[in-house]
């Protein structure tokens, strides 16, 4: 226990700080671990409500293993953008971990154990909705992260504007959701459609799915940014994790 932490705990014992104020102070106590070129923010959850997540893409095997091992010593771990080779590596070192290949998520602990199995629940505080089947991997990154954090969430797939009648059976659940994450590629019209049907905020996630002028998701991104329907917030291309984090913070 470092000196700053000890002083904060003494202040709580003396009635100078409330437990909530102490948590905020502990989060501001900039303790992080430096290993393999990484500076792990081990107190992020105290400051932000969401713990450090490991982004696997681009990391060396040594750096990836070191990061997961250090965070696992504190509790559950969420790793995103995990390739099949990285999943094999992590599985050998962390036998209790789970890999969800479609979502590219690797988890240790958390509350995701059965949530990635089909059929997905189709109701919840957060509903993740994908326009097409090709958008499902990004949608599942959102859904999986929310499930890992223990949020009430569901996932509805393949209900894009090519067949809007497919939304009708889900309208009641959509209108009871507190937040909707709408994932779409191609022209990216689904978030605007949903925002015109429901009272809750819609978080739009453009995907890099599409032909030619889709430009790797830029067309969908532009459509979502230019929607005339109020109540839409737009994430970066393919950023399912970012949408999940945004929704989780809104639910607090």
N, C-alpha and C positions, 0 to 999 in steps of 0.2 A: 504494500500500500504506500503510495507516494505522499509527500507532505501536504500537497494541496488537498487531496482526497480526505486525509485525516482531519484537516482543519474544517472542511465542509461538514463532515460527520459530527465533529465536536459542536459546530454551530447548531446543528439539528438537536443534539442532546441538550443544549443550553436554551433552546427555544428561540434562537435568533433567526433561524431559517425554518420554513415549513418543509416537509418531505418533498413536495412538488418543486419548490424553489431549489432544493438541493439537487434534484435530478437535472434541472437546467444548468446549474453550476457544474455538475459533473460532466455534462455533455460539452460544456465550453472548455473544460480542462483538456487541452489538446494533446491527448495521448494517442500515439499511433506507432505501429510497428514498421520498421524499415527492413525489408528482406527481399533479396533477388531483384532489386531495382523498384520494388513496390513500397508504397507508404500506406499500409492498411489502416483505415479509419475505424478503430475498434469501438469508438463511442458514438458512432453515427446514430444508432437507434435512440440514444438518450436525447440527442438534439432534435432529430427529425421524425422519430417514430418508426422509421424503417432502417433496418440494419444494413451494413455494407454488403453489397452483392458483387460477385466476381464475374467480370466479363471475360470469357475464355478466349475469344477470337484474338489471334495475334500474340498470345502469350506463349512463352517457351514452356516445355513440360515441367521444368524445375520450378519456374515461377508460379505456374498454375497449382502444382501440388503444394508448394509452400503456402500460398494464399489460402487454399481450402483447409489445410491442416491447422493453420493458425486460427482461422475463424471457427473451425469445428471445436477447438478447445473452449470456446465461449458458448457454443450452442449450435443451433441449426444454421445451415448454409444453403444459399441459392446461387447457382452458377448458370449464366446465360450464354447463348450462342456457342454451344458445345458441339464440336464435330464428333463423328463416330469414333475416330481415333482417340480423341481426348476423353471421350466417355469410357472407352476401354481402359485407358490409363487410370482414370479416376476410380473405375470399378475395381481394379486390382488393388488399389491402395485403401479404398473406403468401401468395404464389402456391404455395408448397410445402406449405401447410397442407391438412389433410383435415377435412371436415365429415361427421359421422355424424348425419343428421337424426333418425332414430328414437331415438337415445340423447341427442340434443341436445349432442353433444360436438364440439369443434374442437381439433385437435391439430397441433402443430409438433414433428416428431421423435418420440421415444418409440418403442415397439415395437408399435404398434397397426396398422401398415400394412394387413395382410390379415385381421386378427382379427375385424373386424366384418362380414365377408362370410359369407353362408350357404353351406353348412350349418356351424353352429358346432361346434367340437369338443365332445364330450360326456363328457370326462374331464379331470382335472387336479387339482392340489393344492387348488384352490378350485373348487367347482361352484356356479354361480348357477342357481337353479331358480325358474321362474315358475309360479304357479298357473294363470293364464289368459292368453290372448293379449293382453288389455287391460293386463296387468301387464308386458308385454315392455319398453316404454320405460324403466321404472325398473330392470328387470333388466339391460338393456343398458348403462345408466349404470354399474352395478357392474362388469359384465363388461368394458366398454371401459376403465374406469379401471385395472382390474387388468392388462389386456393392455398398456396404455400403460406401466405400471411394470415390465413384463417378467415378470409372475408367471405360473406355470402355471395356466391356468384354462379352464373349459368352461362351456357354457350349455345348459340343458335347459328347454324351454318347454312350457307348456300341459299340466301334469300335476297339476292341482289335485284337490280332494276330490270334484268332480262326476264324476270317473272315475278312482278311485285305481288301477284295474288298469293305467293308463298308466305308473305308476311301476315296475312289475315289471321291464320290460326294462332299467331303469337302476340296479337295486339294487346290482349289483356295483361299478359306477363310484362310486355314492354312498357305499358302504361303504369304498372306498379313498381317498376324498377326505380331506384334512386339515381342511378347513373347508367348510361349506355355507352359502350365502346363499340364504334362502328368501323370495321376494317374492310377496305375496298381498294382494288386496283383499277385497271382500265381507265374509265372516265371518272371514277370516284364519286358517283352521285348518291350512294346509299346514305351517308350521314345527313345530308340535307333533307332527304325524304323522311328519315326517321325523326329529325328535329321538328318537322312539320306535323308529326302525329302524336308526339309524347310531351308531357310537361317537364320532364327531367333534363338535365344537361346531357349533351352528346359529345363524346370525345372521339374525334375522327382520326383514323390512322390510315394514311395512304400506303399502298404496297407497290413493290416494283414489278407487279404482274401486268403484262400487256404487250401489245405489238408496237413496232415502229415508233409512231409519234407519242406513244405513252412515255417514252424517254425515261425508262427505269423508275417510274412512279411520279415524275414531275408533273405530268398532266393531271393525275389524281390529286396531287398536292395543291395545284393551282385551283382546281375545281372546288376543293374543300375550303380553301382560303377565301374564295370568291362567292361562297354560297350566300344567297339572299335570306336564308332562314336564320333567325337569331338563336343564340344558345348553343353554338357549336365551337368547341376548342379543337385546334388541330395540332397533332404531333408530327414529328419528323417521319420520313419514309421508312417503313418497316419497323418502327419503334413500338412494338407491342409492349415491351417492358415499361417504357416510359409512360404509356397510357395507363397501365396497371398501377404504377406508382402514383400518378396523378389522381386516379380514382380512389385509391386507398387513402390518400391524404384528405380528399374531399369528404370521405365517409367519417372522419374523426369528429 
